[in-house]
Amino acid sequence: MNTPLTTEQQIQAVLSALAEVQACDNCGARFRFGDLDCPHCGAELDDYFRGWAGRLLEKLGIYPGGPGV
C-alpha cells in the first residue's frame, strides 16, 4: 500500500509537473498551458491536457486509476 503524500510533497509534485516540457503529440512543437491548439500545426490539445491532469491527480493520490494513466 502506498503512503499518502504530505502536503509539501503534493506541492512539489504539482510544481514539477508544471515545469515539464509539453510537446504536441502530432508535430512535436512545444506549447504552454493556456494554449488550446498547437501553435505550430493547430492540433487540439484538450485530450493531452486531460491525460496530463489525470496522471497528476493519480500521482497526488486524489484520483486513483484516473483517465490518461
C-alpha positions as CSV (number, residue, x, y, z in Angstrom):
1,M,0.0,0.0,0.0
2,N,1.3,3.4,-0.9
3,T,1.8,6.0,1.8
4,P,-0.2,9.2,1.2
5,L,1.8,12.2,0.1
6,T,2.3,15.1,2.5
7,T,1.0,18.5,1.5
8,E,4.6,19.6,0.8
9,Q,5.1,16.5,-1.5
10,Q,1.9,17.3,-3.3
11,I,3.0,20.9,-3.8
12,Q,6.4,19.7,-5.2
13,A,4.6,17.2,-7.5
14,V,2.4,20.0,-8.9
15,L,5.4,22.3,-9.4
16,S,7.4,19.6,-11.0
17,A,4.5,18.7,-13.4
18,L,4.1,22.3,-14.4
19,A,7.8,22.5,-15.2
20,E,7.7,19.5,-17.6
21,V,8.2,20.3,-21.3
22,Q,4.9,20.0,-23.1
23,A,5.0,18.9,-26.7
24,C,2.3,18.3,-29.3
25,D,1.7,14.6,-30.0
26,N,1.1,15.5,-33.6
27,C,4.1,17.6,-34.6
28,G,6.4,17.7,-31.5
29,A,6.2,21.5,-31.2
30,R,6.4,22.9,-27.6
31,F,3.4,24.6,-26.2
32,R,2.4,26.3,-22.9
33,F,-0.5,25.9,-20.6
34,G,-3.3,28.1,-21.8
35,D,-2.8,27.1,-25.4
36,L,-6.0,25.5,-26.7
37,D,-4.4,24.4,-30.0
38,C,-0.8,23.6,-31.0
39,P,0.9,26.9,-32.1
40,H,2.6,25.0,-34.9
41,C,0.1,22.6,-36.5
42,G,-3.2,23.6,-34.9
43,A,-3.9,20.3,-33.3
44,E,-6.4,20.4,-30.5
45,L,-4.7,19.9,-27.1
46,D,-7.7,19.1,-24.9
47,D,-7.1,15.4,-24.8
48,Y,-3.4,16.0,-24.0
49,F,-4.3,18.2,-21.0
50,R,-6.9,15.9,-19.7
51,G,-4.5,13.0,-19.7
52,W,-1.8,15.2,-18.0
53,A,-4.3,16.2,-15.3
54,G,-5.5,12.6,-14.7
55,R,-1.9,11.5,-14.3
56,L,-1.1,14.3,-11.9
57,L,-4.2,13.6,-9.8
58,E,-3.3,10.0,-9.6
59,K,0.3,10.9,-8.6
60,L,-1.2,13.1,-5.8
61,G,-3.4,10.2,-4.7
62,I,-6.5,12.2,-5.4
63,Y,-7.9,10.2,-8.3
64,P,-6.5,6.6,-8.3
65,G,-6.9,4.9,-11.7
66,G,-7.9,8.2,-13.3
67,P,-8.1,8.9,-17.0
68,G,-4.9,9.1,-19.1
69,V,-3.0,6.6,-16.9
